Amino acid sequence: MIAFTSHEGMVAPLDRVDVDTDQIIPKQFLKRIERTGYGQFLFHDWRNRPDGTPDPDFVLNRSEHLSATILVTGRNFGCGSSREHAAWALLEHGFRAVISSGFADIFKSNCHQNGLLPVELSAAEVAHVMASAQSEGGCRLTVDLEAQVVRDQDGWSATFSMDPFQRRCLLEGLDDIALTLQHEGRIDAFEKNRVVLS
């Protein structure tokens, strides 16, 4: 997992609420056995017209948001099924952080496990970021996990809270496997000393 300490990037505004994981990565793309290859299908049904051509009105297809690495969106983002593919698709598309006033619990956990930072701000703070991102020239933010603050270049800032354990894991780039491997010596010692019953 890639560690997350601080990230600066342009913001893409997805002004929708209750975005579920089937909208983030539709079910027909879940047949892959790898963790890669999902970024191109992110928001597929919204990004494309029925004939398969890109919809120029969808926010991620607009030239001013093509390089965005931070997504700001409405409340209850990531609801629906528990598919981890949603976090994979967002990461592979290039997003490092998602800002919302609320996330579905399992989606948030999947983000933590994959190095994608879910930043929960108040509704008013999210509205400020959304308006800035929709304005001419867009919005560039710094998301600082060490200081637990989001700030722009004009002096606006907002703090966010996070579970200390999840924060540490993201800062150090530790997923469940990496956490387990921190105890590799003790695991090896246990395996060498255990008695196998026949």
C-alpha positions in Angstrom: 0.0 0.0 0.0 1.3 3.5 -0.9 1.7 5.6 2.3 -0.3 8.8 2.5 1.3 11.8 4.3 0.3 14.9 2.4 -1.0 15.4 -1.1 -1.6 18.5 -3.2 -3.8 18.4 -6.3 -6.7 19.7 -8.3 -10.2 18.9 -7.2 -13.0 17.3 -9.3 -16.5 18.2 -8.1 -19.0 15.3 -8.3 -22.1 17.1 -7.0 -24.2 14.0 -6.2 -25.4 12.3 -3.0 -25.8 8.7 -2.2 -23.3 7.5 -4.8 -23.2 3.8 -4.5 -20.4 1.4 -5.4 -22.3 0.1 -8.4 -22.1 3.6 -9.9 -18.5 3.9 -8.9 -17.6 0.7 -10.7 -20.5 -1.1 -12.4 -20.9 -4.9 -11.8 -20.1 -5.9 -15.3 -16.5 -5.0 -14.8 -16.0 -7.1 -11.7 -14.9 -10.3 -13.6 -11.2 -9.5 -13.4 -9.1 -11.5 -11.0 -6.5 -8.7 -10.6 -6.6 -5.5 -8.5 -5.8 -3.5 -11.6 -7.6 -2.5 -14.7 -10.6 -0.8 -13.1 -9.6 2.8 -13.4 -10.9 3.1 -17.0 -14.3 1.9 -15.9 -14.7 4.4 -13.0 -18.3 5.9 -13.2 -18.7 4.1 -16.5 -22.4 4.6 -16.9 -22.2 8.3 -16.1 -19.1 9.0 -18.1 -20.4 7.4 -21.3 -23.5 7.8 -23.5 -25.6 4.7 -24.4 -23.6 4.4 -27.6 -20.3 4.1 -25.6 -18.9 7.6 -26.5 -17.8 9.8 -23.7 -20.4 12.3 -22.4 -18.7 15.7 -22.5 -21.0 17.0 -19.8 -19.8 14.5 -17.2 -17.4 16.2 -14.7 -14.5 13.8 -15.2 -14.6 14.2 -18.9 -14.2 18.0 -18.8 -10.7 19.2 -19.7 -10.4 21.2 -16.5 -10.8 18.1 -14.4 -8.8 15.6 -16.3 -5.8 15.9 -14.0 -7.8 16.0 -10.7 -6.4 13.8 -7.9 -8.9 14.8 -5.3 -12.6 14.2 -5.5 -15.2 16.2 -3.7 -18.7 14.7 -3.5 -22.0 14.6 -1.7 -23.0 12.8 1.5 -23.2 9.0 1.9 -20.5 8.3 -0.8 -19.7 4.7 -1.3 -23.0 3.2 -0.1 -24.4 0.0 -1.5 -22.4 -3.2 -1.8 -19.1 -3.8 -0.1 -17.0 -4.2 -3.3 -13.4 -3.2 -2.7 -13.1 -2.6 -6.5 -14.6 0.9 -5.9 -11.5 2.0 -4.0 -9.3 0.3 -6.6 -11.0 2.1 -9.5 -10.7 5.5 -7.8 -7.0 5.0 -7.0 -6.2 3.7 -10.5 -7.9 6.6 -12.1 -5.5 8.8 -10.1 -7.5 9.9 -7.0 -5.6 10.0 -3.7 -8.3 11.5 -1.6 -12.1 11.8 -1.5 -13.8 14.6 0.4 -17.4 14.2 1.6 -19.7 15.0 4.5 -20.2 11.2 5.0 -19.0 7.9 3.8 -20.4 4.4 3.9 -18.5 2.4 6.6 -17.3 -0.5 4.5 -16.3 1.9 1.6 -14.3 3.9 4.2 -12.6 0.8 5.5 -11.7 -0.3 1.9 -10.2 3.1 1.3 -8.0 2.8 4.4 -6.9 -0.7 3.3 -5.7 0.6 -0.1 -4.1 4.0 0.6 -7.1 6.2 -0.5 -7.8 8.9 2.1 -11.5 9.5 2.9 -11.7 13.0 4.3 -14.9 13.8 6.2 -15.7 17.5 6.5 -18.9 19.3 7.6 -21.6 19.9 5.0 -20.7 23.6 4.9 -17.0 22.9 4.4 -17.8 20.4 1.6 -20.1 23.0 0.0 -17.2 25.5 0.0 -14.8 23.1 -1.6 -17.5 22.1 -4.2 -18.2 25.7 -5.1 -14.5 26.4 -5.4 -13.9 23.4 -7.6 -16.9 24.4 -9.9 -15.6 28.0 -10.3 -13.5 29.2 -13.2 -10.0 28.1 -12.6 -11.0 25.3 -10.3 -9.6 24.5 -6.9 -6.3 23.2 -5.8 -6.1 21.7 -2.3 -3.5 20.3 0.0 -4.7 17.3 2.1 -2.3 16.9 5.0 -2.9 13.7 7.0 -0.1 14.4 9.4 -1.7 17.7 10.5 -5.3 16.4 9.7 -6.1 19.6 7.7 -7.3 20.5 4.3 -6.2 23.9 2.9 -6.3 25.9 -0.3 -3.9 28.5 -1.6 -6.1 31.4 -0.5 -5.8 30.7 3.2 -9.0 28.6 3.7 -8.6 25.5 5.8 -10.6 22.8 7.6 -9.5 20.2 10.0 -10.7 16.6 10.0 -10.7 13.8 12.5 -9.6 10.2 11.9 -9.3 7.0 13.9 -5.7 7.0 15.2 -5.0 3.4 14.2 -6.2 4.0 10.6 -4.2 7.2 10.5 -1.0 5.5 11.5 -1.6 2.7 8.9 -2.1 5.2 6.1 0.9 7.3 7.2 3.1 4.2 7.3 1.6 2.5 4.3 0.4 -0.6 6.2 -2.4 -2.8 5.1 -3.5 -5.9 7.0 -0.7 -8.0 5.4 2.0 -5.5 6.2 0.7 -5.2 9.8 0.9 -9.0 10.1 4.4 -9.1 8.7 5.6 -6.7 11.4 5.3 -9.8 13.7 7.1 -12.2 11.2 9.7 -13.1 13.7 7.2 -14.1 16.4 5.1 -16.0 13.8 8.2 -18.0 12.6 9.1 -18.8 16.2 5.6 -20.0 16.9 5.6 -22.2 13.8 9.0 -23.7 14.7 7.9 -24.5 18.3 4.3 -25.7 17.8 3.5 -29.3 18.3 1.7 -31.0 15.4 -0.9 -33.5 16.6 -1.4 -36.5 14.4 
